Amino acid sequence: MDRPFRAGLYGPGAFGRFLLDTLLRTGSPQPGAAVAAIAGRSPERTRAVAADHPGLAVHENWNALLADPTLDAVIVATPPATHAELVREAVAAGKHVFVEKPLALSLSDGWRVVDSARHAARVVAVDYPMPYTPLVAVMERLLTSRLAGRPLRIGVENIASCTGLDADHWLWDPAQSGGLFVEHGVHFFDWCEELLGAPDAVVALAYTARGKEDRVVAALRHADGSFSTYLHAFTVTPREERTRITLSFREVDVLLEGWIPTHLALRGPAAALVTTALRRMVDRSVRSVPDPRLGFIFDAGRKQEVYAAGVRGAFADFVRAVREPGYIPRNDARRALRSLALAEAAREAARTGVAVRPQIP
């Protein structure tokens, strides 16, 4: 491209405001790329959000945003049930799309999005920030190196708060959110499938109280005999929130803290060896801090800063794909179909109480 890359954001809700702050206030995600316009269902709210970002063009509605000839792409930051339709409309209007997860509420709808993008020759990427964060990236390097062998299990426990979500919030309506496996779980399914390969069986359970599905658990069996497990539970206050991720190998356990991992430690007979290797593999932004119990802790920094950097990395990968024909970003919609297929399989397994063989693209 000879001119700057310009994107318009649709959906100035809480997450849309976070995206604006991340992509505008903390530095351009890629040279010559910027968010230049905004639109939403409420013109009043849209103008109020735009007031915090001088120079941001304001459009009255979605159609006006799509009609802006100066925009190369749109960022969709609306509730999940709207994603598939909005993305199809955007690519039909000639725009590339960066969409918040999930890509769609079902695999069939996801395929329709991908087919629409292919026919329109447009890039669609999903906001999966975790692979663009340093501690997740170093885990991928560790597995590629085979230094610790193959993992026996990846386990995620996300103990979260739903404070601030009213009883009528769209999250509690599966027709609007897809349920917890689709709305929250796709991040985890995306990462574990990338590390362990496609699973051949999924079992799952869900718990619903007072009309809210507020906790789910799934176990996936991968082809080489490794397993991945996922627990999400809305059961605590914001001060009590915590996420633990464990990668268990034969002689070492890698312990990650945070939904966006910010701390990493190792335990087991091979901990010293793996620690030495990781210190050479990890990004320079990560500090290795001596710890009397664990030897070293790898510290990636504050959660919001690591999260923002991951979002900028995901958006930059999307922009690169638009600028470089033939380049496929890590968060390409076609790859996102795989995590959506696993989330759908977990949802079905929880509904029926039997193991489901996922239909992975």
PyMOL commands that set and color helices and strands:
alter all, ss='L'
color gray80, all
select helices_A, chain A and resi 14-25+43-50+62-66+80-92+107-120+130-132+134-145+170-172+174-177+180-183+185-196+238-240+271-281+303-323+333-352
alter helices_A, ss='H'
color red, helices_A
select strands_A, chain A and resi 5-10+33-39+57-58+73-76+96-100+124-127+153-160+199-209+212-222+227-234+242-248+253-257+263-267+287-291+295-299
alter strands_A, ss='S'
color yellow, strands_A
deselect
rebuild
show_as cartoon
